[in-house]
């Protein structure tokens, strides 16, 4: 049993970017504005591919929350996010 250190909301502020490339951090959760609405936004996708490459190089787990839909989930997994979570607040509950 052990513990890991994580960064929350990578993409908001300088401090998290300083630690991102270090070996002190085990988990990195992307800021919502980076992981939501990826489908069709090639600039965000390119940025995330670069972040995923850095995370792989220093053996960090990249976590993306607030995916806007199934297309975002598939894209996040293909980029290399270890965990991608759908933002359920964007969807209506299923009708019975």
JOHU-V269369 format. One record per residue. N is the residue number from 1. NEAR is the number of other C-alpha atoms within 8 Angstrom. D_LAST is the distance of its C-alpha to the last C-alpha in Angstrom with 2 decimals. Layout:
N/NEAR/D_LAST + N/NEAR/D_LAST
//
This chain:
1/2/42.40 + 2/3/42.92 + 3/4/41.48 + 4/7/41.03 + 5/8/41.54 + 6/9/39.07 + 7/11/39.07 + 8/9/36.16 + 9/11/35.48 + 10/12/38.05 + 11/9/38.96 + 12/7/39.51 + 13/7/43.21 + 14/6/46.24 + 15/6/46.19 + 16/13/43.28 + 17/10/44.92 + 18/8/48.14 + 19/9/46.51 + 20/10/44.24 + 21/9/47.05 + 22/8/48.52 + 23/7/48.25 + 24/6/47.31 + 25/13/43.59 + 26/11/41.19 + 27/12/37.83 + 28/15/37.16 + 29/13/33.94 + 30/14/33.91 + 31/13/33.55 + 32/11/30.25 + 33/5/32.15 + 34/10/33.40 + 35/14/30.19 + 36/11/27.78 + 37/10/27.93 + 38/12/30.16 + 39/8/29.27 + 40/5/32.27 + 41/8/34.22 + 42/8/37.13 + 43/6/38.98 + 44/9/36.26 + 45/10/35.91 + 46/8/39.69 + 47/8/39.85 + 48/10/37.22 + 49/10/39.07 + 50/8/42.19 + 51/8/40.59 + 52/12/39.16 + 53/8/42.69 + 54/9/44.19 + 55/13/41.69 + 56/9/42.52 + 57/7/46.23 + 58/9/46.19 + 59/8/43.60 + 60/11/40.86 + 61/11/37.12 + 62/14/35.37 + 63/12/31.94 + 64/15/29.81 + 65/14/26.98 + 66/11/25.01 + 67/16/24.48 + 68/11/22.85 + 69/9/20.99 + 70/8/21.26 + 71/8/24.59 + 72/14/25.99 + 73/12/25.06 + 74/8/26.83 + 75/10/29.75 + 76/12/30.16 + 77/11/30.33 + 78/7/32.84 + 79/10/34.94 + 80/9/35.29 + 81/13/32.97 + 82/8/32.59 + 83/8/29.23 + 84/12/26.86 + 85/9/23.85 + 86/11/21.03 + 87/11/20.87 + 88/6/17.30 + 89/5/18.37 + 90/6/18.58 + 91/6/14.94 + 92/5/11.95 + 93/4/9.14 + 94/4/6.41 + 95/3/3.79 + 96/2/0.00
//
